[in-house]
Amino acid sequence: MCLAIPVQVESLLDNDEALVDIGGLKKRISLALVDDVCVGDYVILHVGYALSKIDEDEALRTLELFDQMQALQEELGASLESDGSGD
């Protein structure tokens, strides 16, 4: 499964590249496919390339959904582990 995620541009670099924040991790990405990106903008990132700009509200809603999915997955995983212990 392929996944594209919203990331925030922290700084613009040479050669159509930018430094972005991915959940606290910093990554260098290509902006070659997107025009008029500024520091603070959110872009959709897929395999190292920004595919498009995205509205900040939409980006934040999407990131919140990812956080909720992760929490649910962890909760379900813990539940399945305890159910499989033979109790």
Sequence and secondary structure as in RCSB ss.txt:
>XXXX:A:sequence
MCLAIPVQVESLLDNDEALVDIGGLKKRISLALVDDVCVGDYVILHVGYALSKIDEDEALRTLELFDQMQALQEE
LGASLESDGSGD
>XXXX:A:secstr
    EEEEEEEEETTTEEEEEETTEEEEEE TT SS  TT EEEEETTEEEEEE HHHHHHHHHHHHHHHHHHHH
HHHHHHHHTTT 
